[in-house]
Amino acid sequence: MNSHPLSGTKAVIFDFDGVLVDSEPISLGELKNSFEEHGIEMEWSALVKGFLGTAPRDITTFMHEKTGRDPAGVFPEGWHNRVMARMEQGLTMISGAEALLDKLDADGIPYCIASGSSPDRLQLALSKIGQEKRFEGRSFSTEMVPNGKPAPDIFLHAAKALNVDPKDCMVVEDGIAGTVGAKAAGVGRIVGLVGGSHLNDDELRAMHGKALTEAGSDLIIKTLDDLLA
């Protein structure tokens, strides 16, 4: 029996922030700043648990529920612009990401991105890490589907685009919402990654790994190199 992590996988669907690019410290950091400006105090661990991979429209809904005000046009745009400005200064890929993508190419396994980020943010980040050509036509945002994560829409959309049944796909996620969405989409295998620098200590990594497992992850890995073993 072949026990390789990719055994039987016909396609791989990647979350983006915190899975392929180490951008979550920027995104979550600016989200924390924006929340505080609106009077919402939140611990880093709560941000990680509640908002990894969450679409801006859903964060806006959260803001409205917490403050009783309609922040549309103020909060999401300001947060988005701050994140984009910091990304312009440079980004790095998650360790092991490029080697894994190269292996998938060599093995003829198709892959794509299914992200809660906006299309313009995706394109900026891909250009900063030199991967825009690799993912041309294969980077999908939840803004392209009716419902963001944790709904299954983006994963069903991605699997259809790759012409692969969801049960034959692997999803690599670092977010609770995305993991729940992948499970709801009937994905064959869900891998939870706890290797991004936003998970900045062993206790947080262990806590988040447990939460990902409870949300539906079949395997927890600390590095993408584990999928090359």
Residue frames as a rotation matrix with the C-alpha (Angstrom) as fourth column:
MET 1
0.574 0.819 0.000 0.00
0.819 -0.574 0.000 0.00
0.000 0.000 -1.000 0.00
ASN 2
-0.348 -0.666 0.660 1.32
0.640 -0.683 -0.352 3.43
0.685 0.300 0.664 -0.94
SER 3
0.259 0.425 -0.868 1.23
0.952 -0.263 0.155 5.68
-0.163 -0.866 -0.473 2.12
HIS 4
-0.791 -0.554 0.261 2.47
0.598 -0.791 0.133 8.82
0.132 0.261 0.956 0.37
PRO 5
-0.548 0.597 -0.586 0.34
0.232 -0.565 -0.792 11.81
-0.803 -0.570 0.171 1.46
LEU 6
-0.402 0.370 -0.837 -0.60
-0.784 -0.611 0.106 12.56
-0.473 0.699 0.536 -2.16
SER 7
-0.987 -0.021 0.157 -1.54
0.048 0.905 0.423 8.96
-0.151 0.426 -0.892 -2.97
GLY 8
-0.377 0.896 0.236 -4.87
0.906 0.410 -0.108 8.82
-0.194 0.173 -0.966 -4.79
THR 9
0.043 0.360 -0.932 -5.11
0.218 -0.914 -0.343 12.59
-0.975 -0.189 -0.118 -5.12
LYS 10
0.094 0.070 0.993 -6.20
0.985 0.141 -0.103 13.77
-0.147 0.988 -0.055 -8.57
ALA 11
0.121 -0.073 0.990 -6.07
0.362 -0.925 -0.112 17.52
0.924 0.372 -0.085 -7.84
VAL 12
-0.351 -0.288 -0.891 -4.95
0.936 -0.145 -0.322 19.85
-0.037 -0.947 0.320 -5.05
ILE 13
0.429 0.532 0.730 -6.84
0.427 -0.832 0.355 22.97
0.796 0.160 -0.584 -3.99
PHE 14
-0.494 -0.717 -0.492 -4.77
0.816 -0.186 -0.547 25.40
0.301 -0.672 0.677 -1.94
ASP 15
0.823 0.392 -0.411 -5.89
0.519 -0.812 0.266 28.13
-0.230 -0.433 -0.872 0.34
PHE 16
0.505 -0.636 0.583 -3.52
0.403 -0.424 -0.811 31.03
0.763 0.645 0.042 -0.31
ASP 17
0.177 -0.431 0.885 -2.69
-0.651 -0.726 -0.223 33.26
0.738 -0.536 -0.409 2.64
GLY 18
0.159 -0.210 0.965 -0.78
-0.940 0.266 0.213 31.26
-0.301 -0.941 -0.156 5.23
VAL 19
0.698 0.098 0.710 -0.56
0.028 0.986 -0.163 28.22
-0.716 0.133 0.685 2.93
LEU 20
0.553 -0.522 0.649 1.38
0.821 0.209 -0.531 29.36
0.142 0.827 0.544 -0.15
VAL 21
-0.094 -0.552 0.829 2.35
0.250 -0.819 -0.517 32.89
0.964 0.158 0.215 0.88
ASP 22
-0.335 -0.134 -0.933 3.32
0.929 0.120 -0.350 34.06
0.158 -0.984 0.084 4.36
SER 23
-0.623 0.175 0.763 0.92
0.140 -0.934 0.329 36.99
0.770 0.311 0.557 4.38
GLU 24
0.284 0.852 -0.439 -1.30
0.644 0.169 0.746 36.30
0.710 -0.495 -0.501 7.38
PRO 25
-0.252 -0.381 -0.889 0.82
0.925 -0.365 -0.106 38.40
-0.284 -0.849 0.445 9.79
ILE 26
-0.994 -0.060 0.093 0.08
0.092 -0.916 0.391 41.39
0.062 0.397 0.916 7.53
SER 27
-0.410 0.910 0.053 -3.60
0.029 -0.046 0.999 40.63
0.912 0.411 -0.007 7.03
LEU 28
0.302 0.539 -0.786 -4.39
0.776 0.340 0.532 39.71
0.554 -0.770 -0.315 10.62
GLY 29
-0.517 -0.580 -0.629 -2.18
0.831 -0.515 -0.208 42.47
-0.203 -0.631 0.749 12.00
GLU 30
-0.961 0.194 0.195 -4.00
-0.097 -0.903 0.418 45.13
0.257 0.383 0.887 10.03
LEU 31
-0.076 0.969 -0.235 -7.33
0.221 0.246 0.944 43.52
0.972 0.020 -0.233 10.91
LYS 32
0.008 -0.009 -1.000 -6.44
0.990 0.143 0.006 43.75
0.143 -0.990 0.010 14.60
ASN 33
-0.883 -0.384 -0.272 -5.53
0.414 -0.908 -0.063 47.43
-0.223 -0.168 0.960 14.15
SER 34
-0.712 0.666 0.222 -8.80
-0.174 -0.474 0.863 48.12
0.680 0.576 0.454 12.33
PHE 35
0.104 0.745 -0.658 -10.86
0.631 0.463 0.623 46.35
0.769 -0.480 -0.422 14.98
GLU 36
-0.304 -0.308 -0.902 -9.18
0.938 -0.263 -0.227 48.38
-0.167 -0.915 0.368 17.72
GLU 37
-0.993 -0.053 0.101 -9.98
0.080 -0.956 0.282 51.61
0.082 0.288 0.954 15.88
HIS 38
-0.278 0.960 0.021 -13.64
-0.321 -0.114 0.940 50.58
0.905 0.255 0.340 16.04
GLY 39
-0.084 0.207 0.975 -13.44
-0.977 -0.210 -0.039 49.71
0.196 -0.956 0.220 19.74
ILE 40
0.911 0.371 -0.183 -13.10
-0.347 0.926 0.148 45.94
0.224 -0.071 0.972 19.37
GLU 41
-0.037 -0.930 0.365 -10.27
-0.989 0.086 0.118 44.37
-0.142 -0.356 -0.924 21.36
MET 42
0.927 0.344 -0.148 -9.27
-0.368 0.911 -0.187 40.87
0.071 0.228 0.971 20.30
GLU 43
0.264 -0.846 0.464 -6.44
-0.395 0.344 0.852 38.52
-0.880 -0.408 -0.243 21.23
TRP 44
-0.370 -0.527 -0.765 -4.19
-0.913 0.052 0.405 37.23
-0.173 0.848 -0.500 18.45
SER 45
-0.953 -0.006 0.304 -5.33
-0.002 1.000 0.013 33.63
-0.304 0.012 -0.953 19.04
ALA 46
-0.062 0.998 0.024 -8.98
0.293 0.041 -0.955 34.70
-0.954 -0.052 -0.295 18.61
LEU 47
0.212 0.041 -0.977 -8.12
-0.783 -0.590 -0.194 36.44
-0.585 0.806 -0.093 15.34
VAL 48
-0.766 -0.577 -0.282 -6.39
-0.637 0.621 0.457 33.29
-0.088 0.530 -0.844 14.10
LYS 49
-0.789 0.485 0.378 -9.31
0.322 0.850 -0.418 31.08
-0.524 -0.208 -0.826 15.07
GLY 50
0.035 0.982 -0.186 -12.06
0.381 -0.186 -0.906 33.34
-0.924 -0.039 -0.381 13.82
PHE 51
0.633 0.309 -0.710 -10.79
-0.291 -0.755 -0.588 35.15
-0.717 0.579 -0.388 10.74
LEU 52
-0.579 -0.813 0.063 -8.26
-0.267 0.262 0.927 33.12
-0.770 0.520 -0.369 8.75
GLY 53
-0.921 0.120 0.371 -9.61
0.382 0.466 0.798 32.93
-0.077 0.877 -0.474 5.21
THR 54
-0.057 0.963 -0.264 -12.73
0.743 -0.135 -0.655 34.95
-0.667 -0.234 -0.708 5.99
ALA 55
-0.183 0.061 0.981 -14.04
0.891 -0.412 0.192 37.10
0.416 0.909 0.021 3.14
PRO 56
-0.967 -0.240 0.089 -14.08
0.194 -0.915 -0.354 40.90
0.167 -0.325 0.931 3.69
ARG 57
-0.336 0.914 0.226 -17.86
-0.405 -0.357 0.842 40.98
0.850 0.192 0.490 3.26
ASP 58
0.390 0.467 -0.794 -18.23
0.458 0.649 0.607 38.56
0.798 -0.601 0.040 6.18
ILE 59
-0.527 -0.614 -0.588 -15.85
0.839 -0.267 -0.474 40.59
0.134 -0.743 0.656 8.34
THR 60
-0.845 0.298 0.444 -17.96
-0.206 -0.948 0.244 43.65
0.494 0.114 0.862 7.55
THR 61
0.192 0.948 -0.253 -21.04
-0.091 0.274 0.957 41.75
0.977 -0.161 0.139 8.76
PHE 62
0.083 -0.265 -0.961 -19.20
0.898 0.438 -0.044 40.89
0.432 -0.859 0.274 11.97
MET 63
-0.887 -0.461 0.019 -18.28
0.422 -0.827 -0.373 44.53
0.187 -0.323 0.928 12.46
HIS 64
-0.453 0.800 0.394 -21.89
-0.392 -0.575 0.718 45.59
0.801 0.171 0.574 12.02
GLU 65
0.406 0.625 -0.667 -23.09
0.285 0.607 0.742 43.00
0.868 -0.491 0.068 14.54
LYS 66
-0.144 -0.567 -0.811 -20.46
0.959 0.123 -0.256 44.05
0.245 -0.814 0.526 17.11
THR 67
-0.905 -0.369 -0.212 -20.79
0.409 -0.892 -0.195 47.82
-0.117 -0.263 0.958 16.78
GLY 68
0.018 0.987 -0.159 -24.37
0.703 -0.126 -0.700 48.31
-0.711 -0.100 -0.696 15.60
ARG 69
0.164 -0.042 -0.986 -23.01
-0.469 -0.882 -0.040 50.57
-0.868 0.469 -0.164 12.87
ASP 70
0.892 0.091 0.442 -22.75
0.344 0.497 -0.797 50.01
-0.292 0.863 0.412 9.14
PRO 71
0.211 -0.910 -0.358 -19.01
-0.038 -0.374 0.927 50.16
-0.977 -0.182 -0.113 8.41
ALA 72
0.390 -0.044 0.920 -19.40
0.846 0.413 -0.338 49.61
-0.365 0.910 0.198 4.67
GLY 73
0.689 -0.192 0.699 -17.09
0.417 -0.684 -0.599 51.90
0.593 0.704 -0.391 2.73
VAL 74
0.636 -0.484 0.601 -15.09
-0.722 -0.649 0.241 52.71
0.274 -0.587 -0.762 5.85
PHE 75
0.413 -0.465 0.783 -13.80
-0.561 0.547 0.621 49.52
-0.717 -0.696 -0.035 7.41
PRO 76
0.651 -0.180 0.738 -13.35
0.433 0.886 -0.165 47.07
-0.624 0.427 0.655 4.50
GLU 77
0.848 -0.332 0.412 -11.80
0.278 -0.383 -0.881 49.57
0.450 0.862 -0.232 2.13
GLY 78
0.606 -0.635 0.479 -9.43
-0.764 -0.632 0.130 50.97
0.220 -0.445 -0.868 4.75
TRP 79
0.433 -0.420 0.798 -8.30
-0.364 0.728 0.581 47.53
-0.825 -0.541 0.162 5.88
HIS 80
0.765 -0.085 0.638 -7.89
0.554 0.592 -0.586 46.34
-0.328 0.802 0.500 2.31
ASN 81
0.833 -0.443 0.330 -5.81
-0.072 -0.679 -0.731 49.38
0.548 0.585 -0.598 1.34
ARG 82
0.486 -0.667 0.565 -3.52
-0.850 -0.210 0.484 48.96
-0.204 -0.715 -0.669 4.35
VAL 83
0.471 -0.269 0.840 -2.95
0.039 0.958 0.284 45.30
-0.881 -0.101 0.462 3.57
MET 84
0.846 -0.121 0.519 -2.25
0.531 0.129 -0.837 46.05
0.035 0.984 0.173 -0.10
ALA 85
0.758 -0.582 0.294 0.23
-0.503 -0.809 -0.305 48.79
0.415 0.084 -0.906 0.82
ARG 86
0.311 -0.660 0.684 2.16
-0.752 0.269 0.602 46.46
-0.582 -0.702 -0.412 3.10
MET 87
0.586 -0.063 0.808 2.13
0.351 0.918 -0.182 43.66
-0.730 0.390 0.561 0.54
GLU 88
0.962 -0.239 0.130 3.63
0.007 -0.455 -0.890 46.06
0.271 0.858 -0.437 -1.99
GLN 89
0.470 -0.819 0.328 6.72
-0.880 -0.406 0.248 46.13
-0.070 -0.405 -0.912 0.24
GLY 90
-0.428 -0.658 -0.619 7.31
-0.737 0.651 -0.183 42.42
0.523 0.378 -0.764 -0.36
LEU 91
0.616 0.615 0.493 6.15
-0.771 0.600 0.214 38.92
-0.165 -0.512 0.843 0.49
THR 92
-0.628 -0.774 -0.081 7.72
-0.777 0.618 0.122 35.49
-0.045 0.140 -0.989 0.83
MET 93
0.113 0.617 -0.779 6.39
-0.512 0.708 0.487 32.05
0.852 0.344 0.396 -0.02
ILE 94
0.696 0.157 0.701 5.65
-0.683 0.445 0.579 29.56
-0.221 -0.882 0.417 2.73
SER 95
-0.369 -0.917 0.153 8.56
-0.845 0.400 0.355 27.16
-0.386 0.002 -0.922 3.19
GLY 96
-0.682 -0.007 0.731 8.23
0.107 0.988 0.109 24.15
-0.723 0.152 -0.674 0.90
ALA 97
0.307 0.926 -0.221 5.53
-0.128 -0.189 -0.973 25.71
-0.943 0.327 0.060 -1.30
GLU 98
0.267 -0.222 -0.938 7.54
-0.933 -0.303 -0.194 26.07
-0.242 0.927 -0.288 -4.49
ALA 99
-0.801 -0.598 0.002 9.01
-0.587 0.787 0.193 22.57
-0.117 0.153 -0.981 -4.21
LEU 100
-0.456 0.719 0.524 5.53
0.182 0.652 -0.736 21.11
-0.871 -0.240 -0.429 -3.72
LEU 101
0.513 0.647 -0.563 4.13
-0.399 -0.401 -0.824 22.99
-0.760 0.648 0.053 -6.72
ASP 102
-0.176 -0.677 -0.714 7.07
-0.982 0.073 0.172 21.79
-0.064 0.732 -0.678 -8.82
LYS 103
-0.888 -0.138 0.439 6.36
-0.192 0.978 -0.080 18.20
-0.419 -0.156 -0.895 -7.77
LEU 104
0.041 0.980 0.196 2.69
0.109 0.191 -0.976 18.50
-0.993 0.061 -0.099 -8.67
ASP 105
0.429 0.024 -0.903 3.70
-0.807 -0.438 -0.395 19.86
-0.405 0.899 -0.169 -12.08
ALA 106
-0.563 -0.770 -0.299 6.14
-0.826 0.514 0.233 16.99
-0.026 0.378 -0.926 -12.58
ASP 107
-0.849 0.275 0.451 3.53
0.096 0.920 -0.381 14.41
-0.519 -0.280 -0.807 -11.55
GLY 108
-0.837 0.530 0.137 0.83
0.078 -0.132 0.988 15.96
0.542 0.837 0.069 -13.74
ILE 109
-0.276 0.745 -0.608 -1.47
0.960 0.190 -0.203 16.69
-0.036 -0.640 -0.768 -10.79
PRO 110
-0.171 0.247 0.954 -3.52
0.388 -0.873 0.295 19.85
0.906 0.420 0.054 -11.42
TYR 111
-0.321 0.041 -0.946 -3.91
0.931 -0.167 -0.323 22.44
-0.171 -0.985 0.015 -8.69
CYS 112
-0.037 0.332 0.942 -5.39
0.411 -0.854 0.318 25.84
0.911 0.399 -0.105 -8.02
ILE 113
-0.977 -0.203 -0.067 -6.00
0.159 -0.483 -0.861 28.49
0.142 -0.852 0.505 -5.35
ALA 114
0.075 0.996 0.038 -9.30
0.560 -0.074 0.825 28.88
0.825 -0.040 -0.563 -3.49
SER 115
-0.752 -0.580 -0.313 -8.97
0.613 -0.439 -0.657 31.98
0.244 -0.686 0.686 -1.32
GLY 116
0.300 0.817 -0.493 -11.01
0.923 -0.380 -0.068 34.38
-0.243 -0.434 -0.868 0.74
SER 117
-0.449 -0.558 -0.698 -8.83
0.332 -0.829 0.450 37.21
-0.830 -0.030 0.557 -0.55
SER 118
0.577 0.620 -0.532 -10.07
-0.211 -0.516 -0.830 39.63
-0.789 0.592 -0.167 -3.20
PRO 119
0.792 -0.255 0.555 -8.93
0.602 0.478 -0.640 39.04
-0.102 0.841 0.532 -6.81
ASP 120
0.717 -0.556 0.420 -6.72
-0.185 -0.733 -0.655 42.16
0.672 0.392 -0.628 -6.82
ARG 121
0.471 -0.548 0.691 -5.04
-0.846 -0.057 0.531 41.13
-0.252 -0.834 -0.490 -3.60
LEU 122
0.683 -0.189 0.706 -4.45
0.188 0.979 0.080 37.64
-0.706 0.078 0.704 -4.99
GLN 123
0.812 -0.350 0.467 -2.85
0.495 -0.011 -0.869 39.03
0.309 0.937 0.164 -8.13
LEU 124
0.621 -0.610 0.492 -0.64
-0.631 -0.761 -0.148 41.44
0.465 -0.219 -0.858 -6.20
ALA 125
0.463 -0.435 0.772 0.58
-0.648 0.429 0.630 38.71
-0.605 -0.792 -0.083 -3.88
LEU 126
0.751 -0.164 0.640 1.20
0.436 0.851 -0.293 36.28
-0.496 0.499 0.710 -6.75
SER 127
0.791 -0.478 0.381 3.24
0.144 -0.460 -0.876 38.91
0.594 0.748 -0.295 -8.57
LYS 128
0.549 -0.582 0.600 5.29
-0.817 -0.526 0.237 39.64
0.178 -0.620 -0.764 -5.45
ILE 129
0.237 -0.464 0.853 6.28
-0.442 0.731 0.520 35.98
-0.865 -0.501 -0.032 -5.09
GLY 130
-0.500 -0.544 -0.674 6.78
-0.805 0.005 0.593 35.49
-0.320 0.839 -0.441 -8.83
GLN 131
-0.809 0.224 0.543 3.98
0.201 0.974 -0.101 32.96
-0.552 0.027 -0.833 -9.28
GLU 132
-0.140 0.850 -0.507 1.43
-0.549 -0.493 -0.675 34.86
-0.824 0.184 0.536 -11.37
LYS 133
-0.267 0.013 -0.964 2.13
-0.939 0.220 0.263 32.88
0.216 0.975 -0.047 -14.57
ARG 134
-0.974 -0.146 -0.172 1.97
-0.104 0.967 -0.232 29.55
0.200 -0.208 -0.958 -12.78
PHE 135
-0.628 0.769 -0.121 -1.50
0.495 0.274 -0.824 30.35
-0.600 -0.578 -0.553 -11.46
GLU 136
-0.810 0.341 -0.476 -2.88
-0.553 -0.714 0.429 32.15
-0.194 0.611 0.768 -14.49
GLY 137
-0.193 0.852 -0.487 -6.54
-0.692 0.234 0.683 31.14
0.696 0.468 0.544 -14.72
ARG 138
0.004 0.126 -0.992 -6.16
0.389 0.914 0.118 29.02
0.921 -0.387 -0.045 -11.59
SER 139
-0.931 -0.224 -0.288 -6.62
0.350 -0.321 -0.880 31.48
0.105 -0.920 0.378 -8.72
PHE 140
-0.167 0.977 0.135 -10.17
0.430 -0.051 0.901 31.75
0.887 0.208 -0.412 -7.43
SER 141
-0.950 -0.083 0.302 -11.57
-0.189 -0.618 -0.763 34.22
0.250 -0.782 0.571 -4.91
THR 142
-0.598 0.780 -0.185 -14.69
0.725 0.427 -0.540 33.82
-0.343 -0.457 -0.821 -2.80
GLU 143
-0.394 0.450 -0.801 -15.83
-0.315 -0.885 -0.342 37.05
-0.863 0.117 0.491 -4.46
MET 144
-0.786 0.048 -0.617 -16.45
-0.603 0.162 0.781 34.87
0.138 0.986 -0.098 -7.54
VAL 145
-0.651 0.556 -0.516 -19.07
0.436 0.831 0.345 32.72
0.621 0.000 -0.784 -5.76
PRO 146
0.242 0.871 0.428 -22.29
0.083 -0.458 0.885 33.50
0.967 -0.179 -0.183 -3.88
ASN 147
0.963 0.172 0.210 -21.01
-0.201 -0.067 0.977 32.59
0.182 -0.983 -0.030 -0.41
GLY 148
0.081 -0.991 0.110 -17.58
-0.772 -0.132 -0.621 32.78
0.630 -0.035 -0.776 1.20
LYS 149
-0.431 -0.308 -0.848 -15.99
0.299 0.838 -0.457 30.24
0.851 -0.451 -0.269 3.52
PRO 150
-0.649 -0.368 0.666 -17.25
-0.458 0.888 0.044 28.35
-0.608 -0.276 -0.745 5.54
ALA 151
0.594 0.801 -0.069 -19.76
-0.507 0.307 -0.805 27.70
-0.624 0.514 0.589 2.74
PRO 152
0.139 -0.560 0.817 -18.52
0.384 0.790 0.477 25.06
-0.913 0.248 0.325 0.27
ASP 153
0.883 0.453 -0.127 -19.01
0.049 -0.358 -0.933 27.28
-0.468 0.817 -0.338 -2.80
ILE 154
0.458 -0.760 -0.460 -15.38
-0.863 -0.504 -0.026 28.17
-0.212 0.409 -0.887 -3.53
PHE 155
-0.471 -0.649 0.598 -14.21
-0.495 0.755 0.430 24.55
-0.730 -0.094 -0.677 -3.26
LEU 156
0.230 0.633 0.739 -16.98
0.447 0.606 -0.658 23.29
-0.864 0.482 -0.144 -5.52
HIS 157
0.909 0.049 -0.414 -16.10
-0.281 -0.660 -0.696 26.06
-0.307 0.750 -0.586 -7.99
ALA 158
0.046 -0.990 -0.133 -12.40
-0.922 -0.094 0.375 25.13
-0.384 0.105 -0.917 -7.87
ALA 159
-0.388 -0.157 0.908 -13.01
-0.045 0.987 0.151 21.41
-0.921 0.017 -0.390 -8.33
LYS 160
0.630 0.687 0.362 -15.29
0.388 0.125 -0.913 22.11
-0.673 0.716 -0.187 -11.29
ALA 161
0.739 -0.411 -0.534 -12.66
-0.628 -0.706 -0.326 24.39
-0.243 0.576 -0.780 -12.84
LEU 162
-0.357 -0.922 0.152 -10.10
-0.830 0.388 0.402 21.59
-0.429 0.017 -0.903 -12.53
ASN 163
0.198 0.566 -0.800 -12.65
-0.836 0.523 0.163 19.08
0.511 0.637 0.577 -13.91
VAL 164
-0.727 -0.423 -0.540 -12.12
-0.027 0.804 -0.594 16.80
0.686 -0.417 -0.596 -10.91
ASP 165
0.384 0.873 -0.300 -14.74
0.272 0.204 0.940 15.42
0.883 -0.443 -0.159 -8.53
PRO 166
0.363 -0.234 0.902 -14.38
-0.755 -0.641 0.138 16.99
0.546 -0.731 -0.409 -5.06
LYS 167
0.913 0.029 0.408 -13.97
-0.307 0.707 0.637 13.53
-0.270 -0.706 0.655 -3.51
ASP 168
0.663 -0.716 0.218 -10.79
0.735 0.570 -0.367 13.10
0.139 0.404 0.904 -5.57
CYS 169
0.374 -0.490 0.787 -9.34
-0.011 -0.851 -0.525 16.44
0.928 0.187 -0.324 -4.44
MET 170
-0.053 -0.424 -0.904 -7.04
0.992 0.079 -0.096 17.35
0.112 -0.902 0.416 -1.60
VAL 171
0.693 0.211 0.689 -7.51
0.143 -0.978 0.155 20.73
0.706 -0.009 -0.708 0.08
VAL 172
-0.291 -0.791 -0.538 -4.65
0.884 -0.007 -0.468 22.36
0.366 -0.612 0.701 1.98
GLU 173
0.470 0.607 0.641 -5.99
0.198 -0.780 0.594 24.91
0.860 -0.153 -0.487 4.48
ASP 174
-0.733 -0.626 -0.265 -4.84
0.412 -0.099 -0.906 26.84
0.541 -0.773 0.330 7.52
GLY 175
-0.750 0.495 0.440 -8.24
-0.609 -0.776 -0.166 28.29
0.259 -0.392 0.883 8.44
ILE 176
-0.747 0.564 0.353 -11.18
0.070 0.595 -0.801 26.91
-0.661 -0.573 -0.484 10.39
ALA 177
0.143 0.865 -0.481 -13.72
-0.519 -0.348 -0.781 28.44
-0.842 0.361 0.400 8.00
GLY 178
-0.057 -0.245 -0.968 -11.99
-0.991 0.133 0.025 26.94
0.122 0.960 -0.250 4.97
THR 179
-0.951 -0.307 0.026 -11.71
-0.306 0.931 -0.200 23.54
0.037 -0.198 -0.979 6.60
VAL 180
-0.394 0.893 0.216 -15.43
0.001 0.235 -0.972 23.53
-0.919 -0.383 -0.094 7.38
GLY 181
0.288 0.500 -0.817 -16.16
-0.769 -0.388 -0.508 24.60
-0.571 0.774 0.272 3.81
ALA 182
-0.474 -0.552 -0.686 -13.95
-0.843 0.508 0.174 21.90
0.252 0.661 -0.707 2.31
LYS 183
-0.923 0.192 0.334 -15.66
-0.012 0.852 -0.523 19.28
-0.385 -0.487 -0.784 4.46
ALA 184
-0.027 0.990 -0.137 -19.07
-0.171 -0.140 -0.975 20.51
-0.985 -0.003 0.173 3.34
ALA 185
0.152 0.009 -0.988 -17.93
-0.961 -0.232 -0.150 20.31
-0.231 0.973 -0.027 -0.29
GLY 186
0.918 0.232 0.323 -17.20
-0.205 0.972 -0.117 16.60
-0.341 0.041 0.939 0.11
VAL 187
0.355 -0.877 -0.325 -13.46
-0.849 -0.156 -0.505 16.95
0.392 0.455 -0.800 -0.48
GLY 188
0.650 -0.068 -0.757 -11.65
0.019 0.997 -0.073 13.62
0.759 0.033 0.650 -0.25
ARG 189
0.192 -0.643 -0.741 -8.80
0.962 0.273 0.013 14.73
0.194 -0.716 0.671 1.98
ILE 190
0.825 0.083 0.559 -8.27
-0.003 -0.989 0.151 17.91
0.565 -0.126 -0.816 3.99
VAL 191
0.029 -0.904 -0.426 -4.78
0.893 0.215 -0.395 18.82
0.449 -0.370 0.814 5.16
GLY 192
0.962 0.271 -0.013 -4.40
0.238 -0.820 0.521 21.43
0.131 -0.504 -0.854 7.89
LEU 193
0.079 -0.976 0.202 -1.18
0.638 -0.106 -0.763 23.44
0.766 0.189 0.614 7.77
VAL 194
0.934 0.167 -0.316 0.15
0.356 -0.519 0.777 25.06
-0.034 -0.838 -0.544 10.94
GLY 195
0.151 -0.985 0.082 3.41
0.973 0.163 0.161 26.34
-0.172 0.055 0.984 9.48
GLY 196
0.342 0.010 0.940 2.75
0.492 -0.854 -0.170 30.03
0.800 0.521 -0.297 8.81
SER 197
-0.683 -0.728 -0.061 4.51
0.456 -0.360 -0.814 32.65
0.571 -0.583 0.578 10.91
HIS 198
-0.185 0.703 0.687 1.13
-0.610 -0.630 0.480 33.93
0.770 -0.330 0.545 12.18
LEU 199
0.900 0.319 -0.296 1.13
0.006 0.671 0.741 30.78
0.435 -0.669 0.603 14.34
ASN 200
0.363 -0.852 0.377 4.05
-0.424 -0.512 -0.747 32.17
0.830 0.111 -0.547 16.27
ASP 201
-0.393 -0.574 0.718 4.54
-0.919 0.230 -0.319 29.74
0.018 -0.786 -0.618 19.14
ASP 202
-0.925 -0.070 -0.373 4.19
-0.116 0.988 0.101 26.02
0.362 0.137 -0.922 19.90
GLU 203
-0.721 0.691 -0.054 1.11
0.253 0.190 -0.949 26.49
-0.645 -0.697 -0.311 22.08
LEU 204
-0.074 0.695 -0.715 -0.75
-0.656 -0.574 -0.490 28.41
-0.751 0.433 0.498 19.38
ARG 205
-0.507 -0.169 -0.845 0.25
-0.813 0.420 0.403 25.87
0.287 0.892 -0.350 16.72
ALA 206
-0.982 0.131 -0.137 -0.96
0.169 0.932 -0.321 22.99
0.086 -0.338 -0.937 18.90
MET 207
-0.463 0.853 -0.241 -4.21
0.049 -0.247 -0.968 24.76
-0.885 -0.460 0.072 19.73
HIS 208
-0.060 0.434 -0.899 -4.86
-0.877 -0.453 -0.160 25.62
-0.477 0.779 0.408 16.09
GLY 209
-0.772 -0.263 -0.578 -4.00
-0.530 0.769 0.358 22.12
0.350 0.583 -0.733 14.92
LYS 210
-0.861 0.508 0.025 -6.55
0.355 0.635 -0.686 20.71
-0.365 -0.581 -0.727 17.36
ALA 211
-0.156 0.834 -0.529 -9.17
-0.264 -0.551 -0.791 23.20
-0.952 0.016 0.306 16.14
LEU 212
-0.320 -0.026 -0.947 -8.47
-0.946 -0.048 0.320 22.27
-0.054 0.998 -0.009 12.50
THR 213
-0.972 -0.042 -0.231 -8.87
-0.056 0.997 0.052 18.59
0.228 0.063 -0.972 13.33
GLU 214
-0.588 0.802 -0.103 -12.18
0.348 0.136 -0.927 19.27
-0.730 -0.582 -0.360 15.07
ALA 215
-0.062 0.547 -0.835 -13.30
-0.615 -0.679 -0.400 21.26
-0.786 0.489 0.379 12.02
GLY 216
0.854 0.505 0.122 -12.62
-0.254 0.611 -0.750 18.34
-0.454 0.610 0.650 9.69
SER 217
0.210 -0.848 -0.487 -8.91
-0.964 -0.095 -0.249 18.13
0.165 0.522 -0.837 8.81
ASP 218
0.957 0.105 -0.269 -7.70
-0.110 0.994 -0.001 14.60
0.268 0.031 0.963 8.13
LEU 219
0.311 -0.931 -0.191 -4.01
0.920 0.346 -0.184 15.40
0.237 -0.119 0.964 8.57
ILE 220
0.982 -0.100 -0.159 -2.14
-0.039 -0.936 0.350 18.19
-0.184 -0.338 -0.923 10.36
ILE 221
0.378 -0.902 0.210 1.29
0.880 0.279 -0.384 19.20
0.288 0.330 0.899 9.05
LYS 222
0.469 -0.314 -0.825 3.83
0.445 -0.723 0.528 21.74
-0.763 -0.615 -0.200 10.27
THR 223
-0.334 -0.613 -0.716 5.44
-0.460 -0.558 0.691 22.21
-0.823 0.560 -0.096 6.87
LEU 224
0.635 0.560 -0.532 4.51
-0.714 0.161 -0.682 21.62
-0.296 0.813 0.502 3.24
ASP 225
-0.368 -0.840 -0.399 7.63
-0.897 0.434 -0.085 19.47
0.245 0.326 -0.913 3.02
ASP 226
-0.530 0.223 0.818 5.56
-0.424 0.766 -0.483 16.80
-0.735 -0.603 -0.311 4.78
LEU 227
0.616 0.787 0.023 3.59
-0.324 0.280 -0.904 16.39
-0.717 0.550 0.428 1.54
LEU 228
0.436 -0.566 -0.700 6.82
-0.843 0.016 -0.538 15.63
0.316 0.824 -0.470 -0.29
ALA 229
-0.187 -0.589 0.786 7.92
-0.859 0.486 0.160 12.85
-0.476 -0.645 -0.597 2.05
